[in-house]
């Protein structure tokens, strides 16, 4: 005799509070206490951001009566590793971080991804607050709850959707951001415009000179508009369901992630790899879904104007094609690309003829 049971587990809605204001870092303690109701927080940052803002953030948290355990990881994409994740777990254990505690991720996208995933897995999940300090993190990875680490086989292959209970964006942190990292962040702004928000793309074109110069007022505007665009998409499709609108945000990432994997997460910044991916996706969009050549030219002109790469570093074509096989958007063994028929209207991922893909990669400098 057998019986089937059906269990329902209603999930209470989670509210993710987002505050964006000049000087907001000074209020991090009160914001964290209100969002998490924690008394003890693990403040995770990297070597570079820790030197600039770690002590200031810790003091703000302590002023709100929170016990602070500081944990520092190396700077750079390679910190998104099993070794550093394990190191965070051990630090949380040594500090006695309980379910009444929380994690605060202070830094760029790497710190947010790593610390957010540590929060998702520590004691089966504790709250976390994101404090993105790079342009790329502020405009993109800070919103949406994607957390992950990389493996040699592929980028972000191990991760979780774990929404932050709070995101504190202080645009003043961009004043200390190296110019190269500003350019890398602009790649994600242009991706958002090209993928889901034509008005954002037009605004970028109007502000092209100011953005290229790193003007802080223009960067603040890019952050505000990008967050609104991404929040709208994430709210409609939180978990990137099959056929959902959130997958459009992967425009440029099929090649971008493959480049990062092939180069061992060294050399190219994430935004630089995405910029090359956007060039390839625009080429394929013209060939496959009818993107007007003029729209492709507009994208390439913006990428050029803000100083993003035109050609990839020395890379074997075969290595790129192999790396793409680990892409999360693939269907079984078929690599799928996000393409767009017009600016602001990217579609769900689709298969593309290998001859088209090879041509696009060779044009960007891949070695056959």
N, C-alpha and C positions, 0 to 999 in steps of 0.2 A: 504494500500500500504506500502511496506517495501523496504528498500534499504540497501545493505551491503557496507561498506566502508573498505578499507584496507589502513592503515597508515604505512609509512616507516619512521624510525628514525635512520638515519645513525649516528654511533658513531665514533667520531675521535679516531684514535689509541692513546693509552696512552703509554708513555715511562717511564719505571721504571729504574732509574739509580742506579747502585750498585757500591759502592766503598769499597774496602777492603785493609787496610794498617795499619801497626803498627803506632800508634800515630795519627790515623785519627780523633780521637775525637776533637783534637785541631782545625781542619778545619770544624767542624760541622756547624758553622754559614754561611760561604761562600757556603758550599754544600747545606744547606737548602734554602738559598736565591736563589740560581741558580735553584734548583729543583721546588720550590713552587712559587717564585716571590712574596712571602708574605712580609708584613712589621710587622706583629704581630703574634707570635706563642704561643700556649699553650704547655708548656713542662711538659709532664706527666711522672712520675716515681713512684717507690714504696719506702717504708721507708728505705730499705737496700741499694738499688742502689742510692737513693737520697743522702744518707750520704756519699757515696763513690765518686760519679761522678756528682751529681746534680749541685753544684756550678760551677764546671769546664765547664759543658755543657752550663749552662746559660751564663757564661762569653764569651764563644766562639760564642754564638748566638748574644749577645749584641755587640761584636766587629764588627759583620757584619751589625750593624745598626738595628737589629730587636728588637722590644719591646717583652719582655718575661713575660708571666704569668706562674708561677710554680704551678703545682697541684700534690699533693702527695697522693697515695692510699696505703692501707696496703699491706704488702708483703704476697705472697702465693696465691695459686689457688683460695681461697675463695673470693679474690678481683674481680674475674670475675663474678660479680653479678649485679642484677637489681639495688641494692642500690648504688653501686659504679658507675655504668653507669649514673644513675640519678645525682649523685654527680658531675660527670664531666660536664654534661650538665649545671647544675646550675653554676658551676665555669666558664664555657665558657660564659654564659649569663652575669654574674657579671663583667667579664673582657671586655665585648663588642666585643667578637671574631666574626668577620664578614666573609663574603665569600671571602674577600681579605686576610683572615688569614689562618693559618695552624696549624696542631697538630704535635708535635714531641714526639714519644714514646721512652723513654730511659729506658731500662730494659730487663727483660727476656720475655719468651713467654706470660706470663699472662698480662704484661703491653702492649705488642704489640697487643694482641687480644682485650683487653679492650679499649685501646686508639684508635686503628684502627677502632673499631666498633663505638666508640663515634664520630670519624671523619666522618664515613660513614653516620651517622644519623643526625649530627649537620647541620642545615640549608640545609638539603637534600644532604649533602656531601661536605666536604672541603678536600683539599689535606693533606696528612700526610707523615711524614718521619719516618722510623723505625731505631732505634739505638740499636740493640740487644746486650746485655752484657753477656748473659749466653751462654754456649756451645750449649745447646738444641735450643735456639732461633737462634743462628747464623747458625747452620747447617740445620735447618728445618723451623721453623715457620716464619722466617724473609722473606722468598721467597714464593710468591704465592698469597698473598692478602686475605687469609682467616682471617676473624675477627669475634669474637663471645663472648658471655657470656654463663655461665652455668646456669642451673636450677636444682632444687632438682630432677626433673624427668630424667635429662640426661645432658651430657656434650655437650657444643657447640650447643645447640638446637636453640638458637636465634642468628643469625649473618648475615653477608653479605660478598660477594666478593667485596673488595674495595682495589685495588692495591695501595701500597705506591708509591709515585712519586720518592722516593729515599730511599735507604737502605745504611746506613753507618756502616761498620763492622770494629771495632778496636779490633784485637785479644789480645791486651795488657790487656783488661778488664778481660780476663780469669785468669790472675795472682792472682786476688782477689777472685776467685770463690771457694767456699768450695769444698773439694774433693768429697763429696757425690753428689753435683750437676754436677761435671765433669763426674762422672760415669753415672748419669742419661742422660746427653747429649750424651754420647757414645752409649746408647741404640738406639737413633735415627740415629746415623751414621751407626750402624750395620743394622738397619732396611732398610735404603736406599740401602746399599750394597746387602742385601738379597733380596730386592724387585725388584730393577731396575738396579743395577750396580755391576756386578760380579767382575770387576776390582777393584772397591772401597773395596769390601769385602776382596779380596786377599791382597790388600794394608794394610788393618787393621790387617790381620793375620801376615803380615811381620813386622808390627809396634806394635805388641801386647804388648810387654814389655814396650815400651815407652809410649803408650797410657795408660796402667794400672798405670804407675808411674806419669801420669799427665804432662809429658814432654811438654813444651810449643811449641817447634818446631813441634812435632808430632801432637799436637792439632791444630796448624795453618794449617798443611797439611790436617787434617781431615775436617776442615772448608772449605778450598778451594775446595777440591774434592767433598764434599757433596753439596755445593752450585751449582757447575757445574752440578751435577747429577740432583738435584731437578729442577734447572732452565730449563734444557732440557725437563723434563716431563711437567712442568707447561706451558711452551711455546706451547707445542703440545696440551694441554688440560687444558686451564685456569680454566674452571668452573666445572671440574670433571663431564662431561656429562655421561649419562648412557652408560656403556660399554667402556668409555674412559680410557686412560692409567693412568690418575692421581689417580684413585681409588686404584691402586696397592700400593700407598704410605700409605694406611691404614692398611698394614700388621701389625698384632699385636695389633691393636687398638680396635677390637671388645671386647676382654676381658679387655684390658687396660682401656678403658673408663668405662666399667661396674664396675671394681674394684674401680675406683675413685668415681663413683656415690654411690656405696654401703658404702664406708667408708667416705662419706660426704666431699670429697675433702680434707681429712686430712690424715696424716700419710705417705702414699706412695707419692713420687714425680711422676710426669707424666712419666718420663723416666723409673722409676722403674716398674710402672704398665705396660708400653709398653714392657719392658723386659720379664715380665711374659706372656704377650700376645704373644710375639714372640715364646716363648717356646711352648705355646698351639698351635699356628698356624703351627709350624714346626711338631709337633706331628700329627695334622690333615692333613698336607700336605703329610706326609708319608702314612697315611691311605687312603686318598681320591684321590690325584693327582699324586702319585708315586714319591715324593721326595726321593732320595736315602738316606738311613739311615746314610751313611757317611756324607752327607751334613747337616743333622740334628745335628749330633755329632759335626761338625765344628762350627755351630752356637752356640750350647750350650757351647762348649769349650771357645769361645770368650766371651760370656756373663759371664761365670764363671771367666775367667781370669781378666776381668776388674772389678769384684766385684759386679755384679748385682744380684738381688734376685733369689733364686732357688725355693722358696715356698712362696705362698701368706700368708699374715697375716690371722688370724682366720676369715673365711668368710663362710657364709651359701651358699650352692649350689643353693638353691631355690632363694635366693636374687640375686645372679649373673644372673641366667636365666631370672628373671624378669627385671633386669636392662638392659639386652641385648635387650629386646623388644623395648627400646627407642632409640636404635642405628640408626643413620641416614642411614646406608647401608641396613637396612631391606627392604624387599619387602612385603608390607602389614604387615602381622604378622610373616613373616618368617625371622629369623635372618640369615644374610649372612656373610660369612667369606672370607677374602682375603687369598688365598693359593698360593703356588708356587711349580711347578714341578722340579725346579732347582734354584740354586743360581743366583739371578739377573733377574728372569723371572716370577715375581708374576702376577697373573691373576685378572680379574674382580671378585667382590664378588660373592659367590655362597652359596647355602644352603648346610648344612652338617647334616647327620643323628644325631638325638639327643643322641643316644647311644654313638657315637664317642665323641661328645662334652662333655657329662657327664664324660666319662672316662678321657678325657684330663684335665678337671677341677679338678677331684678328685686326679689325679696324682700330680697336683700342690698344693694340700693341702686343697681344698674346703671341707667343712664339709657337708656330706650327710644328 
